[in-house]
């Protein structure tokens, strides 16, 4: 079982559940599209494109976490910290749609569920953690790295829990819910460590060069001094 387990395939959920989370995904992405307009301008739009491209590229690379188990970046916390929660959700959504349409990574009938747990739930959870810890992030470069790592770890586990919720409502299989939850959360805690390291290194690199482009640091007078 790996991070790819959250890229649910066709037939994993029953029709009502697929339709339900399809509607949730459409509503969430529509809201994010409206809200993201306030965060995008000539300066930040190129960053959003780069974030989406980076998440897409890194999601194609797996890293081992246990014998026979690998994971990959989900990218919600990374995108939200750099580009904001609304733009971040859109970036991850675009990646998931492209993967489903062009690479058959996740079924089309399960696309709503995949967008819900990875682009909406995971991104929101990771960004909320980053906001709660923002004072630590602007205090020093080390603080920013810790915040990015923690937010990414929470993002990964929250997305896994979203998958468990979806499976509980309409999963098509003989796997026990308790066993599924324990396995997914346990594995994704480990995957979250890898995601946290990648996110911290990426956010730290961007902040070291252009802290003004890091959404989490905007409006903080001491941000440039703290991270450079």
C-alpha positions as CSV (number, residue, x, y, z in Angstrom):
1,X,0.0,0.0,0.0
2,X,1.4,3.4,-0.9
3,X,0.5,7.0,-1.4
4,X,-0.9,5.9,-4.8
5,X,-3.7,4.1,-2.8
6,X,-5.3,7.5,-2.4
7,X,-5.5,7.8,-6.2
8,X,-8.7,5.7,-6.1
9,X,-9.5,3.7,-9.1
10,X,-12.8,3.1,-10.9
11,X,-15.1,0.8,-9.0
12,X,-13.6,1.4,-5.6
13,X,-16.6,3.4,-4.5
14,X,-20.3,2.8,-5.2
15,X,-22.1,5.2,-7.5
16,X,-23.8,7.3,-4.9
17,X,-20.5,7.9,-3.1
18,X,-18.7,8.8,-6.3
19,X,-21.5,11.2,-7.2
20,X,-21.5,12.8,-3.7
21,X,-17.8,13.5,-3.7
22,X,-17.9,14.5,-7.3
23,X,-20.4,17.2,-6.2
24,X,-18.2,18.1,-3.2
25,X,-15.2,18.5,-5.5
26,X,-17.0,20.6,-8.0
27,X,-18.3,22.9,-5.3
28,X,-14.9,23.1,-3.6
29,X,-13.0,23.8,-6.8
30,X,-15.5,26.4,-7.8
31,X,-15.1,28.2,-4.5
32,X,-11.3,28.0,-4.8
33,X,-11.5,29.5,-8.3
34,X,-13.5,32.5,-7.1
35,X,-11.3,33.1,-4.0
36,X,-8.0,32.5,-5.9
37,X,-8.6,35.6,-8.1
38,X,-7.7,37.8,-5.2
39,X,-4.3,36.0,-4.7
40,X,-3.2,36.1,-8.3
41,X,-1.5,38.9,-10.1
42,X,1.3,39.4,-12.6
43,X,3.8,38.6,-9.9
44,X,2.2,35.6,-8.3
45,X,0.5,33.9,-11.3
46,X,3.9,32.6,-12.7
47,X,4.7,31.1,-9.3
48,X,1.4,29.3,-9.2
49,X,2.2,27.7,-12.6
50,X,5.6,26.7,-11.4
51,X,4.1,25.2,-8.2
52,X,1.6,23.1,-10.2
53,X,4.4,21.9,-12.6
54,X,6.7,21.1,-9.7
55,X,4.0,19.1,-7.8
56,X,3.1,17.2,-11.0
57,X,6.8,16.3,-11.6
58,X,7.5,15.3,-8.1
59,X,4.3,13.2,-7.8
60,X,5.7,11.1,-10.6
61,X,8.7,10.1,-8.4
62,X,8.2,7.5,-5.6
63,X,10.4,7.1,-2.6
64,X,10.6,4.0,-0.4
65,X,9.1,4.1,3.1
66,X,8.9,0.4,4.0
67,X,9.9,-2.8,2.2
68,X,7.6,-3.0,-0.8
69,X,5.9,0.3,0.1
70,X,6.6,3.6,-1.6
71,X,5.1,7.0,-1.5
72,X,5.2,10.3,-3.4
73,X,4.5,14.0,-2.7
74,X,0.9,15.0,-2.5
75,X,1.8,18.7,-2.6
76,X,-1.1,20.4,-0.9
77,X,0.8,22.0,2.0
78,X,3.6,23.0,-0.3
79,X,1.3,24.6,-2.8
80,X,-0.7,26.4,-0.1
81,X,2.4,27.7,1.8
82,X,3.8,29.1,-1.5
83,X,0.7,30.2,-3.4
84,X,-2.1,30.3,-0.8
85,X,-4.8,27.8,0.1
86,X,-7.2,28.6,-2.8
87,X,-4.5,28.7,-5.5
88,X,-2.9,25.6,-3.8
89,X,-6.1,23.6,-4.1
90,X,-6.4,24.5,-7.7
91,X,-2.8,23.5,-8.4
92,X,-3.3,20.1,-6.9
93,X,-6.6,19.7,-8.7
94,X,-5.0,20.4,-12.0
95,X,-2.3,17.8,-11.3
96,X,-4.9,15.2,-10.4
97,X,-7.0,15.8,-13.4
98,X,-4.0,15.6,-15.8
99,X,-2.9,12.4,-14.1
100,X,-6.3,10.8,-14.4
101,X,-6.9,11.8,-18.0
102,X,-3.4,11.3,-19.5
103,X,-1.7,8.7,-17.2
104,X,-4.7,6.7,-15.8
105,X,-3.5,7.5,-12.3
106,X,-6.8,7.4,-10.5
107,X,-10.1,6.5,-12.1
108,X,-12.4,9.1,-13.7
109,X,-15.4,8.0,-11.6
110,X,-13.3,8.4,-8.5
111,X,-11.8,11.8,-9.6
112,X,-14.2,13.7,-7.3
113,X,-13.1,11.6,-4.3
114,X,-9.4,12.0,-5.2
115,X,-9.8,15.8,-5.6
116,X,-11.7,16.0,-2.3
117,X,-9.2,14.2,-0.1
118,X,-6.0,15.4,-1.7
119,X,-6.7,18.9,-3.2
120,X,-9.3,20.0,-0.7
121,X,-9.0,18.2,2.6
122,X,-5.2,17.7,2.6
123,X,-4.5,21.3,1.4
124,X,-6.8,22.9,3.9
125,X,-5.4,20.8,6.8
126,X,-1.8,21.6,5.9
127,X,-2.5,25.3,5.5
128,X,-4.4,25.6,8.7
129,X,-1.4,24.1,10.6
130,X,0.9,26.5,8.8
131,X,-1.3,29.5,9.8
132,X,-1.4,28.3,13.4
133,X,2.4,28.1,13.5
134,X,3.0,31.2,11.4
135,X,4.7,33.1,14.2
136,X,7.3,30.4,14.3
137,X,7.7,30.5,10.6
138,X,8.6,34.2,10.4
139,X,10.9,34.1,13.4
140,X,13.8,32.3,11.7
141,X,14.6,30.1,8.7
142,X,14.7,27.1,10.9
143,X,11.2,27.9,12.2
144,X,9.9,28.1,8.6
145,X,11.4,24.7,7.8
146,X,9.8,23.2,10.9
147,X,6.4,24.7,10.0
148,X,6.6,23.5,6.4
149,X,7.6,20.0,7.5
150,X,4.7,19.8,10.1
151,X,2.1,21.2,7.7
152,X,3.1,18.6,5.0
153,X,3.0,15.8,7.5
154,X,-0.5,16.8,8.6
155,X,-1.6,17.3,5.0
156,X,-0.6,13.7,4.1
157,X,-2.4,12.1,7.1
158,X,-5.5,14.3,6.6
159,X,-5.7,13.2,3.0
160,X,-5.4,9.6,4.1
161,X,-8.2,10.1,6.6
162,X,-10.3,11.6,3.8
163,X,-9.9,8.5,1.8
164,X,-10.9,6.4,4.8
165,X,-14.1,8.5,5.2
166,X,-14.9,8.0,1.5
167,X,-14.4,4.3,1.8
168,X,-16.5,4.1,4.9
169,X,-19.4,5.8,3.1
170,X,-19.3,3.6,-0.1
171,X,-16.3,1.5,-0.4
172,X,-16.6,-1.6,-2.7
173,X,-14.5,-4.3,-1.1
174,X,-14.1,-6.8,1.7
175,X,-11.4,-4.8,3.6
176,X,-12.4,-4.0,7.2
177,X,-12.7,-0.3,7.9
178,X,-10.5,-0.5,11.0
179,X,-7.8,-2.4,9.3
180,X,-7.8,0.0,6.3
181,X,-7.7,3.1,8.6
182,X,-4.8,1.7,10.7
183,X,-2.8,0.7,7.6
184,X,-3.4,3.9,5.7
185,X,-2.7,6.2,8.6
186,X,0.4,4.2,9.7
187,X,1.9,4.2,6.2
188,X,1.0,7.8,5.5
189,X,2.7,8.9,8.7
190,X,5.9,7.6,7.2
191,X,5.1,9.0,3.8
192,X,4.4,12.3,5.5
193,X,7.9,12.4,6.8
194,X,9.3,12.2,3.3
195,X,6.7,14.8,2.1
196,X,7.7,17.0,5.0
197,X,11.4,16.9,4.1
198,X,10.6,17.7,0.4
199,X,8.2,20.5,1.4
200,X,10.6,22.1,3.9
201,X,13.5,22.0,1.5
202,X,11.5,23.5,-1.4
203,X,9.8,26.2,0.8
204,X,13.2,27.0,2.3
205,X,14.8,27.4,-1.1
206,X,12.1,29.7,-2.4
207,X,12.1,31.8,0.8
208,X,15.9,32.1,0.7
209,X,15.7,33.8,-2.7
210,X,12.3,35.5,-2.8
211,X,10.6,35.5,0.6
212,X,8.1,38.0,-0.7
213,X,6.7,35.3,-3.0
214,X,5.9,32.9,-0.1
215,X,2.2,33.4,0.7
216,X,2.6,32.3,4.3
217,X,5.1,35.1,4.9
218,X,3.3,37.9,3.2
219,X,2.5,41.0,5.3
220,X,5.2,40.2,7.8
221,X,7.7,43.0,8.1
222,X,10.4,40.7,9.5
223,X,9.9,37.9,7.0
224,X,12.8,38.9,4.7
225,X,15.3,39.2,7.6
226,X,14.1,36.0,9.3
227,X,14.5,33.7,6.3
228,X,17.6,35.2,4.6
